[in-house]
Amino acid sequence: MPRWGHRPVGRRRERRGRGRLAAIALLVVAVAVGALLRADRAAAAWLRRDREANMRALIAERRFAAAAAAAAVTLANRPLDPEANLIRGVAALYESIAAGPAAREPGAAPGAYGGGATQTDGALLSAAVASLRRALLDARIAAAEPAAQYALGKAYFHKGYFYYDLAVRYLEGSLALGYDGADTYEYLGLAYTELGDPRGLEYFRHALARRPSDLLHLRMAAMLADEDDPQGARDNLIQAVRLTDDPAIEQRARYELGAVYRTLDEPASAEEQYRAIIAADERAADAHFYLGEIYAKQGDPDRARAAWREAEKLEPRHRRAIERLRGG
């Protein structure tokens, strides 16, 4: 019989065996947990890249509110995340441009831009500026995403005159980094022009060389007229008429072209423009009035008064026609 407390050798071996098995089991569990954690981290990194790609896809599809909502999920935990701030900034900018002050994309989530469910146009632009500036704190975004500076320049431009200097700074910054947006030169032309800087005219020329448009030619014509260059204004207005398919823009260009021809003392060409306006819109009272001005200058008071009477008939409160008919 064994003494009290003494254990047989077989039992000791059995206990050691069970201990080894337990240790091995713990090691296997630890390895498995580590592998799961590594896999989880890898999956999280992959999902983050996938989410960033998806956010950019939403921007490309012009689903701005949805992109902002996706970015807000990341920003709730990482407020300075550069990619999410870039996406939210671009989304806020383009929603403000596309939708205007009141309209919103269906499905917009509360807080997507850092405020309440309802955003004014000014609030969207402020959100765009704040988010894009945060994104540009990141060296990679600042160096490799010149479109971020382009978007920030546009956001500052839409905030109004007192931000035009910042609009110029960031738009030119994007150009320096090699980003040449479709409307960069137009925005720079507008900003410099409003600031009274002659570089505005040069940027408009760049814009026209790249993408001629009726509105750009109209703008150039107005600037050249202010610079006492009626021939340049005339050439741009002719191009505006040629390019446009919008009756309102064509009418405006023809009115301005008629005025330029009168300045250049080419009454026959001016009359041609006013008659083209009347052919498209028989109720164009101003065109009749300006015909009266041409006839009066040519020394034909009867035709002049007939044209002014027609203007008054079409628009009974046409002040200038009434003044002319009363001898003013």
C-alpha atoms as a printed R data frame, in Angstrom:
    type eleno elety resid chain resno       x       y       z
1   ATOM     1    CA   MET     A     1   0.000   0.000   0.000
2   ATOM     2    CA   PRO     A     2   1.348   3.411  -0.843
3   ATOM     3    CA   ARG     A     3   1.995   5.899   1.877
4   ATOM     4    CA   TRP     A     4  -0.555   8.732   2.396
5   ATOM     5    CA   GLY     A     5  -0.076  11.459  -0.225
6   ATOM     6    CA   HIS     A     6   2.154   9.405  -2.422
7   ATOM     7    CA   ARG     A     7   1.022   9.184  -6.086
8   ATOM     8    CA   PRO     A     8   1.960   6.417  -8.429
9   ATOM     9    CA   VAL     A     9   4.420   7.190 -11.206
10  ATOM    10    CA   GLY     A    10   1.786   6.395 -13.902
11  ATOM    11    CA   ARG     A    11  -0.515   9.089 -12.624
12  ATOM    12    CA   ARG     A    12   2.248  11.666 -12.608
13  ATOM    13    CA   ARG     A    13   3.029  10.852 -16.241
14  ATOM    14    CA   GLU     A    14  -0.657  11.057 -17.127
15  ATOM    15    CA   ARG     A    15  -0.885  14.524 -15.510
16  ATOM    16    CA   ARG     A    16   2.193  15.769 -17.376
17  ATOM    17    CA   GLY     A    17   0.711  14.461 -20.626
18  ATOM    18    CA   ARG     A    18  -2.525  16.293 -20.011
19  ATOM    19    CA   GLY     A    19  -0.550  19.490 -19.260
20  ATOM    20    CA   ARG     A    20   1.356  19.209 -22.482
21  ATOM    21    CA   LEU     A    21  -1.881  18.702 -24.391
22  ATOM    22    CA   ALA     A    22  -3.403  21.761 -22.684
23  ATOM    23    CA   ALA     A    23  -0.351  23.850 -23.515
24  ATOM    24    CA   ILE     A    24  -0.444  22.729 -27.131
25  ATOM    25    CA   ALA     A    25  -4.151  23.510 -27.274
26  ATOM    26    CA   LEU     A    26  -3.533  26.983 -25.850
27  ATOM    27    CA   LEU     A    27  -0.745  27.542 -28.374
28  ATOM    28    CA   VAL     A    28  -3.014  26.466 -31.220
29  ATOM    29    CA   VAL     A    29  -5.747  28.819 -29.975
30  ATOM    30    CA   ALA     A    30  -3.254  31.664 -29.647
31  ATOM    31    CA   VAL     A    31  -1.944  31.075 -33.149
32  ATOM    32    CA   ALA     A    32  -5.495  30.896 -34.484
33  ATOM    33    CA   VAL     A    33  -6.484  34.104 -32.686
34  ATOM    34    CA   GLY     A    34  -3.371  35.864 -34.014
35  ATOM    35    CA   ALA     A    35  -4.124  34.694 -37.514
36  ATOM    36    CA   LEU     A    36  -7.694  35.890 -37.178
37  ATOM    37    CA   LEU     A    37  -6.537  39.274 -35.914
38  ATOM    38    CA   ARG     A    38  -4.066  39.604 -38.786
39  ATOM    39    CA   ALA     A    39  -6.751  38.543 -41.224
40  ATOM    40    CA   ASP     A    40  -9.161  40.996 -39.644
41  ATOM    41    CA   ARG     A    41  -6.638  43.820 -39.985
42  ATOM    42    CA   ALA     A    42  -5.936  42.835 -43.589
43  ATOM    43    CA   ALA     A    43  -9.650  42.662 -44.304
44  ATOM    44    CA   ALA     A    44 -10.190  46.036 -42.656
45  ATOM    45    CA   ALA     A    45  -7.425  47.556 -44.774
46  ATOM    46    CA   TRP     A    46  -8.891  46.013 -47.922
47  ATOM    47    CA   LEU     A    47 -12.372  47.177 -47.013
48  ATOM    48    CA   ARG     A    48 -11.060  50.696 -46.386
49  ATOM    49    CA   ARG     A    49  -9.434  50.784 -49.822
50  ATOM    50    CA   ASP     A    50 -12.618  49.413 -51.314
51  ATOM    51    CA   ARG     A    51 -14.681  52.023 -49.468
52  ATOM    52    CA   GLU     A    52 -12.414  54.809 -50.748
53  ATOM    53    CA   ALA     A    53 -12.785  53.489 -54.286
54  ATOM    54    CA   ASN     A    54 -16.531  53.333 -53.824
55  ATOM    55    CA   MET     A    55 -16.649  56.912 -52.528
56  ATOM    56    CA   ARG     A    56 -14.757  58.098 -55.591
57  ATOM    57    CA   ALA     A    57 -17.119  56.103 -57.793
58  ATOM    58    CA   LEU     A    58 -20.068  57.857 -56.152
59  ATOM    59    CA   ILE     A    59 -18.462  61.222 -56.962
60  ATOM    60    CA   ALA     A    60 -17.898  60.118 -60.560
61  ATOM    61    CA   GLU     A    61 -21.575  59.134 -60.752
62  ATOM    62    CA   ARG     A    62 -22.525  62.581 -59.353
63  ATOM    63    CA   ARG     A    63 -24.204  60.956 -56.331
64  ATOM    64    CA   PHE     A    64 -22.836  63.671 -54.087
65  ATOM    65    CA   ALA     A    65 -25.026  63.218 -51.009
66  ATOM    66    CA   ALA     A    66 -24.372  59.469 -51.014
67  ATOM    67    CA   ALA     A    67 -20.611  60.077 -51.265
68  ATOM    68    CA   ALA     A    68 -20.759  62.583 -48.399
69  ATOM    69    CA   ALA     A    69 -22.725  60.117 -46.272
70  ATOM    70    CA   ALA     A    70 -20.134  57.396 -46.918
71  ATOM    71    CA   ALA     A    71 -17.328  59.802 -45.979
72  ATOM    72    CA   ALA     A    72 -19.188  60.803 -42.805
73  ATOM    73    CA   VAL     A    73 -19.024  57.202 -41.561
74  ATOM    74    CA   THR     A    74 -15.219  57.346 -41.644
75  ATOM    75    CA   LEU     A    75 -15.051  60.881 -40.287
76  ATOM    76    CA   ALA     A    76 -17.167  59.953 -37.276
77  ATOM    77    CA   ASN     A    77 -14.185  57.930 -35.982
78  ATOM    78    CA   ARG     A    78 -11.323  59.691 -37.756
79  ATOM    79    CA   PRO     A    79 -12.219  63.385 -38.231
80  ATOM    80    CA   LEU     A    80  -8.925  64.202 -39.978
81  ATOM    81    CA   ASP     A    81  -8.953  61.261 -42.394
82  ATOM    82    CA   PRO     A    82  -7.594  62.914 -45.586
83  ATOM    83    CA   GLU     A    83  -9.385  60.728 -48.121
84  ATOM    84    CA   ALA     A    84 -12.779  61.062 -46.413
85  ATOM    85    CA   ASN     A    85 -12.323  64.829 -46.077
86  ATOM    86    CA   LEU     A    86 -11.402  65.074 -49.751
87  ATOM    87    CA   ILE     A    87 -14.531  63.151 -50.736
88  ATOM    88    CA   ARG     A    88 -16.797  65.148 -48.435
89  ATOM    89    CA   GLY     A    89 -15.332  68.437 -49.653
90  ATOM    90    CA   VAL     A    90 -15.776  67.615 -53.328
91  ATOM    91    CA   ALA     A    91 -19.279  66.268 -52.694
92  ATOM    92    CA   ALA     A    92 -20.332  69.402 -50.818
93  ATOM    93    CA   LEU     A    93 -18.921  71.664 -53.537
94  ATOM    94    CA   TYR     A    94 -20.641  69.950 -56.413
95  ATOM    95    CA   GLU     A    95 -23.921  69.454 -54.627
96  ATOM    96    CA   SER     A    96 -24.013  73.193 -53.937
97  ATOM    97    CA   ILE     A    97 -23.285  73.940 -57.617
98  ATOM    98    CA   ALA     A    98 -25.642  71.337 -59.060
99  ATOM    99    CA   ALA     A    99 -28.549  71.570 -56.659
100 ATOM   100    CA   GLY     A   100 -28.620  75.229 -55.643
101 ATOM   101    CA   PRO     A   101 -29.715  76.566 -52.246
102 ATOM   102    CA   ALA     A   102 -32.945  74.598 -51.819
103 ATOM   103    CA   ALA     A   103 -32.822  71.350 -53.769
104 ATOM   104    CA   ARG     A   104 -31.146  68.272 -52.373
105 ATOM   105    CA   GLU     A   105 -30.261  64.853 -53.692
106 ATOM   106    CA   PRO     A   106 -32.773  62.229 -52.485
107 ATOM   107    CA   GLY     A   107 -31.424  60.068 -49.699
108 ATOM   108    CA   ALA     A   108 -29.063  62.615 -48.168
109 ATOM   109    CA   ALA     A   109 -28.156  61.615 -44.649
110 ATOM   110    CA   PRO     A   110 -28.310  64.021 -41.694
111 ATOM   111    CA   GLY     A   111 -24.871  65.246 -40.753
112 ATOM   112    CA   ALA     A   112 -23.258  64.157 -44.012
113 ATOM   113    CA   TYR     A   113 -21.587  67.564 -44.294
114 ATOM   114    CA   GLY     A   114 -21.041  68.075 -40.601
115 ATOM   115    CA   GLY     A   115 -24.307  69.922 -39.919
116 ATOM   116    CA   GLY     A   116 -27.994  69.165 -39.748
117 ATOM   117    CA   ALA     A   117 -30.176  67.438 -42.291
118 ATOM   118    CA   THR     A   118 -30.943  70.694 -44.115
119 ATOM   119    CA   GLN     A   119 -28.036  72.641 -45.588
120 ATOM   120    CA   THR     A   120 -28.088  76.045 -47.219
121 ATOM   121    CA   ASP     A   121 -25.900  76.710 -50.226
122 ATOM   122    CA   GLY     A   122 -23.582  78.780 -48.016
123 ATOM   123    CA   ALA     A   123 -23.308  75.968 -45.486
124 ATOM   124    CA   LEU     A   124 -22.421  73.479 -48.213
125 ATOM   125    CA   LEU     A   125 -19.672  75.759 -49.514
126 ATOM   126    CA   SER     A   126 -18.342  76.276 -45.991
127 ATOM   127    CA   ALA     A   127 -18.323  72.508 -45.467
128 ATOM   128    CA   ALA     A   128 -16.496  72.086 -48.775
129 ATOM   129    CA   VAL     A   129 -13.816  74.604 -47.798
130 ATOM   130    CA   ALA     A   130 -13.318  73.135 -44.316
131 ATOM   131    CA   SER     A   131 -13.105  69.548 -45.553
132 ATOM   132    CA   LEU     A   132 -10.788  70.311 -48.473
133 ATOM   133    CA   ARG     A   133  -8.443  72.314 -46.260
134 ATOM   134    CA   ARG     A   134  -8.280  69.369 -43.828
135 ATOM   135    CA   ALA     A   135  -7.551  67.019 -46.723
136 ATOM   136    CA   LEU     A   136  -4.708  69.254 -47.908
137 ATOM   137    CA   LEU     A   137  -3.033  68.983 -44.496
138 ATOM   138    CA   ASP     A   138  -1.990  65.520 -45.649
139 ATOM   139    CA   ALA     A   139   1.283  65.650 -47.623
140 ATOM   140    CA   ARG     A   140   0.177  62.929 -50.036
141 ATOM   141    CA   ILE     A   141  -3.072  64.711 -50.868
142 ATOM   142    CA   ALA     A   142  -1.282  68.062 -51.208
143 ATOM   143    CA   ALA     A   143   1.333  66.636 -53.593
144 ATOM   144    CA   ALA     A   144  -0.532  63.923 -55.476
145 ATOM   145    CA   GLU     A   145  -4.118  65.226 -55.603
146 ATOM   146    CA   PRO     A   146  -3.971  68.610 -57.397
147 ATOM   147    CA   ALA     A   147  -7.697  68.244 -58.035
148 ATOM   148    CA   ALA     A   148  -8.131  68.988 -54.314
149 ATOM   149    CA   GLN     A   149  -6.629  72.468 -54.839
150 ATOM   150    CA   TYR     A   150  -8.763  72.907 -57.943
151 ATOM   151    CA   ALA     A   151 -11.925  72.042 -55.991
152 ATOM   152    CA   LEU     A   152 -10.929  74.344 -53.133
153 ATOM   153    CA   GLY     A   153 -10.341  77.196 -55.586
154 ATOM   154    CA   LYS     A   154 -13.802  76.678 -57.074
155 ATOM   155    CA   ALA     A   155 -15.366  76.558 -53.615
156 ATOM   156    CA   TYR     A   156 -13.731  79.858 -52.675
157 ATOM   157    CA   PHE     A   157 -14.887  81.413 -55.960
158 ATOM   158    CA   HIS     A   158 -18.497  80.441 -55.288
159 ATOM   159    CA   LYS     A   159 -18.279  81.937 -51.798
160 ATOM   160    CA   GLY     A   160 -18.081  85.350 -53.448
161 ATOM   161    CA   TYR     A   161 -15.948  88.373 -54.203
162 ATOM   162    CA   PHE     A   162 -14.123  88.533 -50.878
163 ATOM   163    CA   TYR     A   163 -12.718  85.049 -51.481
164 ATOM   164    CA   TYR     A   164 -11.560  85.569 -55.076
165 ATOM   165    CA   ASP     A   165  -7.933  86.029 -54.010
166 ATOM   166    CA   LEU     A   166  -8.013  82.578 -52.400
167 ATOM   167    CA   ALA     A   167  -9.792  81.153 -55.438
168 ATOM   168    CA   VAL     A   168  -6.927  82.407 -57.611
169 ATOM   169    CA   ARG     A   169  -4.316  81.026 -55.204
170 ATOM   170    CA   TYR     A   170  -5.641  77.476 -55.205
171 ATOM   171    CA   LEU     A   171  -6.657  77.341 -58.872
172 ATOM   172    CA   GLU     A   172  -3.182  78.459 -59.918
173 ATOM   173    CA   GLY     A   173  -1.758  75.975 -57.403
174 ATOM   174    CA   SER     A   174  -3.571  73.162 -59.179
175 ATOM   175    CA   LEU     A   175  -2.185  74.349 -62.528
176 ATOM   176    CA   ALA     A   176   1.331  74.414 -61.091
177 ATOM   177    CA   LEU     A   177   0.891  70.758 -60.077
178 ATOM   178    CA   GLY     A   178  -0.208  69.819 -63.592
179 ATOM   179    CA   TYR     A   179  -3.971  69.703 -63.102
180 ATOM   180    CA   ASP     A   180  -5.748  71.491 -65.931
181 ATOM   181    CA   GLY     A   181  -9.480  71.348 -65.243
182 ATOM   182    CA   ALA     A   182 -11.961  71.880 -68.046
183 ATOM   183    CA   ASP     A   183 -13.062  75.207 -66.560
184 ATOM   184    CA   THR     A   184  -9.935  76.283 -64.643
185 ATOM   185    CA   TYR     A   185  -9.138  79.104 -67.068
186 ATOM   186    CA   GLU     A   186 -12.731  80.316 -67.024
187 ATOM   187    CA   TYR     A   187 -12.760  80.549 -63.224
188 ATOM   188    CA   LEU     A   188  -9.381  82.297 -63.201
189 ATOM   189    CA   GLY     A   189 -10.581  84.684 -65.901
190 ATOM   190    CA   LEU     A   190 -13.711  85.540 -63.929
191 ATOM   191    CA   ALA     A   191 -11.882  85.946 -60.625
192 ATOM   192    CA   TYR     A   192  -9.092  88.117 -62.043
193 ATOM   193    CA   THR     A   193 -11.573  90.215 -64.008
194 ATOM   194    CA   GLU     A   194 -13.686  90.902 -60.928
195 ATOM   195    CA   LEU     A   195 -10.510  91.786 -59.019
196 ATOM   196    CA   GLY     A   196  -9.636  94.293 -61.750
197 ATOM   197    CA   ASP     A   197  -6.551  92.342 -62.787
198 ATOM   198    CA   PRO     A   198  -5.692  92.395 -66.532
199 ATOM   199    CA   ARG     A   199  -4.665  88.732 -66.335
200 ATOM   200    CA   GLY     A   200  -8.371  87.940 -66.504
201 ATOM   201    CA   LEU     A   201  -8.478  88.702 -70.224
202 ATOM   202    CA   GLU     A   202  -5.533  86.406 -70.908
203 ATOM   203    CA   TYR     A   203  -7.122  83.541 -68.990
204 ATOM   204    CA   PHE     A   204 -10.331  83.980 -70.976
205 ATOM   205    CA   ARG     A   205  -8.290  83.710 -74.173
206 ATOM   206    CA   HIS     A   206  -6.821  80.453 -72.875
207 ATOM   207    CA   ALA     A   207 -10.318  79.204 -72.073
208 ATOM   208    CA   LEU     A   208 -11.614  80.081 -75.538
209 ATOM   209    CA   ALA     A   209  -8.662  78.389 -77.226
210 ATOM   210    CA   ARG     A   210  -9.459  75.217 -75.355
211 ATOM   211    CA   ARG     A   211 -13.249  75.199 -75.334
212 ATOM   212    CA   PRO     A   212 -15.051  77.871 -77.379
213 ATOM   213    CA   SER     A   213 -18.546  78.612 -76.118
214 ATOM   214    CA   ASP     A   214 -21.253  81.180 -76.688
215 ATOM   215    CA   LEU     A   215 -21.153  82.479 -73.115
216 ATOM   216    CA   LEU     A   216 -17.371  82.778 -73.085
217 ATOM   217    CA   HIS     A   217 -17.470  84.797 -76.310
218 ATOM   218    CA   LEU     A   218 -20.146  87.025 -74.797
219 ATOM   219    CA   ARG     A   219 -17.980  87.593 -71.740
220 ATOM   220    CA   MET     A   220 -14.921  88.319 -73.847
221 ATOM   221    CA   ALA     A   221 -16.925  90.772 -75.959
222 ATOM   222    CA   ALA     A   222 -18.039  92.680 -72.865
223 ATOM   223    CA   MET     A   223 -14.475  92.868 -71.562
224 ATOM   224    CA   LEU     A   224 -13.089  94.038 -74.903
225 ATOM   225    CA   ALA     A   225 -15.816  96.662 -75.201
226 ATOM   226    CA   ASP     A   226 -14.790  97.955 -71.766
227 ATOM   227    CA   GLU     A   227 -11.192  98.023 -73.030
228 ATOM   228    CA   ASP     A   228 -12.295 100.211 -75.997
229 ATOM   229    CA   ASP     A   229 -11.720  97.408 -78.494
230 ATOM   230    CA   PRO     A   230 -14.980  97.356 -80.502
231 ATOM   231    CA   GLN     A   231 -13.479  95.257 -83.311
232 ATOM   232    CA   GLY     A   232 -12.482  92.559 -80.824
233 ATOM   233    CA   ALA     A   233 -15.926  92.753 -79.227
234 ATOM   234    CA   ARG     A   234 -17.551  92.431 -82.661
235 ATOM   235    CA   ASP     A   235 -15.526  89.331 -83.565
236 ATOM   236    CA   ASN     A   236 -16.443  87.590 -80.295
237 ATOM   237    CA   LEU     A   237 -20.127  88.459 -80.649
238 ATOM   238    CA   ILE     A   238 -20.192  87.043 -84.168
239 ATOM   239    CA   GLN     A   239 -18.723  83.819 -82.784
240 ATOM   240    CA   ALA     A   240 -21.296  83.774 -79.968
241 ATOM   241    CA   VAL     A   241 -24.136  84.015 -82.511
242 ATOM   242    CA   ARG     A   242 -22.532  81.293 -84.623
243 ATOM   243    CA   LEU     A   243 -22.010  78.862 -81.740
244 ATOM   244    CA   THR     A   244 -25.207  79.250 -79.744
245 ATOM   245    CA   ASP     A   245 -28.340  77.187 -80.025
246 ATOM   246    CA   ASP     A   246 -30.054  79.146 -77.246
247 ATOM   247    CA   PRO     A   247 -32.499  81.796 -78.584
248 ATOM   248    CA   ALA     A   248 -32.039  83.982 -75.495
249 ATOM   249    CA   ILE     A   249 -28.248  84.032 -75.847
250 ATOM   250    CA   GLU     A   250 -28.518  84.696 -79.582
251 ATOM   251    CA   GLN     A   251 -30.860  87.645 -78.961
252 ATOM   252    CA   ARG     A   252 -28.555  89.112 -76.332
253 ATOM   253    CA   ALA     A   253 -25.507  88.723 -78.604
254 ATOM   254    CA   ARG     A   254 -27.338  90.371 -81.508
255 ATOM   255    CA   TYR     A   255 -28.398  93.324 -79.362
256 ATOM   256    CA   GLU     A   256 -24.794  93.830 -78.267
257 ATOM   257    CA   LEU     A   257 -23.553  93.324 -81.810
258 ATOM   258    CA   GLY     A   258 -26.004  95.977 -83.028
259 ATOM   259    CA   ALA     A   259 -24.617  98.380 -80.409
260 ATOM   260    CA   VAL     A   260 -21.031  97.647 -81.493
261 ATOM   261    CA   TYR     A   261 -21.868  98.226 -85.163
262 ATOM   262    CA   ARG     A   262 -23.440 101.562 -84.241
263 ATOM   263    CA   THR     A   263 -20.242 102.463 -82.368
264 ATOM   264    CA   LEU     A   264 -18.244 101.505 -85.447
265 ATOM   265    CA   ASP     A   265 -20.623 103.645 -87.570
266 ATOM   266    CA   GLU     A   266 -21.860 100.685 -89.595
267 ATOM   267    CA   PRO     A   267 -25.635 101.337 -89.537
268 ATOM   268    CA   ALA     A   268 -26.502  98.774 -92.215
269 ATOM   269    CA   SER     A   269 -24.861  95.981 -90.199
270 ATOM   270    CA   ALA     A   270 -26.576  97.201 -87.030
271 ATOM   271    CA   GLU     A   271 -29.950  97.247 -88.786
272 ATOM   272    CA   GLU     A   272 -29.333  93.678 -89.960
273 ATOM   273    CA   GLN     A   273 -28.926  92.537 -86.347
274 ATOM   274    CA   TYR     A   274 -32.112  94.244 -85.131
275 ATOM   275    CA   ARG     A   275 -34.124  92.837 -88.016
276 ATOM   276    CA   ALA     A   276 -32.812  89.352 -87.225
277 ATOM   277    CA   ILE     A   277 -34.020  89.848 -83.643
278 ATOM   278    CA   ILE     A   278 -37.488  90.893 -84.856
279 ATOM   279    CA   ALA     A   279 -37.632  87.913 -87.243
280 ATOM   280    CA   ALA     A   280 -37.076  85.572 -84.299
281 ATOM   281    CA   ASP     A   281 -39.297  87.525 -81.860
282 ATOM   282    CA   GLU     A   282 -41.851  89.873 -83.395
283 ATOM   283    CA   ARG     A   283 -42.572  91.389 -79.981
284 ATOM   284    CA   ALA     A   284 -38.994  92.604 -79.461
285 ATOM   285    CA   ALA     A   285 -39.809  96.230 -78.650
286 ATOM   286    CA   ASP     A   286 -36.194  97.246 -78.060
287 ATOM   287    CA   ALA     A   287 -35.187  96.135 -81.559
288 ATOM   288    CA   HIS     A   288 -37.806  98.472 -83.037
289 ATOM   289    CA   PHE     A   289 -36.597 101.267 -80.782
290 ATOM   290    CA   TYR     A   290 -32.982 100.888 -81.937
291 ATOM   291    CA   LEU     A   291 -34.096 100.838 -85.572
292 ATOM   292    CA   GLY     A   292 -35.707 104.179 -84.857
293 ATOM   293    CA   GLU     A   293 -32.367 105.421 -83.491
294 ATOM   294    CA   ILE     A   294 -30.593 104.353 -86.671
295 ATOM   295    CA   TYR     A   295 -33.157 106.042 -88.929
296 ATOM   296    CA   ALA     A   296 -33.071 109.230 -86.893
297 ATOM   297    CA   LYS     A   297 -29.276 109.401 -87.208
298 ATOM   298    CA   GLN     A   298 -29.604 108.857 -90.962
299 ATOM   299    CA   GLY     A   299 -31.934 111.880 -91.178
300 ATOM   300    CA   ASP     A   300 -35.180 109.953 -91.775
301 ATOM   301    CA   PRO     A   301 -37.560 111.162 -89.009
302 ATOM   302    CA   ASP     A   302 -40.676 109.530 -90.501
303 ATOM   303    CA   ARG     A   303 -39.190 106.027 -90.430
304 ATOM   304    CA   ALA     A   304 -37.714 106.745 -87.022
305 ATOM   305    CA   ARG     A   305 -41.082 107.742 -85.527
306 ATOM   306    CA   ALA     A   306 -42.770 104.716 -87.117
307 ATOM   307    CA   ALA     A   307 -40.222 102.435 -85.446
308 ATOM   308    CA   TRP     A   308 -40.629 104.169 -82.077
309 ATOM   309    CA   ARG     A   309 -44.443 103.935 -82.341
310 ATOM   310    CA   GLU     A   310 -44.102 100.199 -82.976
311 ATOM   311    CA   ALA     A   311 -41.910  99.876 -79.868
312 ATOM   312    CA   GLU     A   312 -44.511 101.754 -77.788
313 ATOM   313    CA   LYS     A   313 -47.312  99.613 -79.234
314 ATOM   314    CA   LEU     A   314 -45.515  96.414 -78.234
315 ATOM   315    CA   GLU     A   315 -44.519  97.812 -74.842
316 ATOM   316    CA   PRO     A   316 -46.822 100.687 -73.792
317 ATOM   317    CA   ARG     A   317 -44.469 101.715 -70.969
318 ATOM   318    CA   HIS     A   318 -41.345 101.775 -73.126
319 ATOM   319    CA   ARG     A   319 -39.873 104.904 -71.571
320 ATOM   320    CA   ARG     A   320 -37.263 105.734 -74.211
321 ATOM   321    CA   ALA     A   321 -39.682 105.277 -77.125
322 ATOM   322    CA   ILE     A   322 -42.224 107.536 -75.369
323 ATOM   323    CA   GLU     A   323 -39.522 110.179 -74.803
324 ATOM   324    CA   ARG     A   324 -38.524 110.109 -78.473
325 ATOM   325    CA   LEU     A   325 -42.140 110.422 -79.643
326 ATOM   326    CA   ARG     A   326 -42.614 113.427 -77.343
327 ATOM   327    CA   GLY     A   327 -39.571 115.061 -78.828
328 ATOM   328    CA   GLY     A   328 -37.107 114.065 -76.124
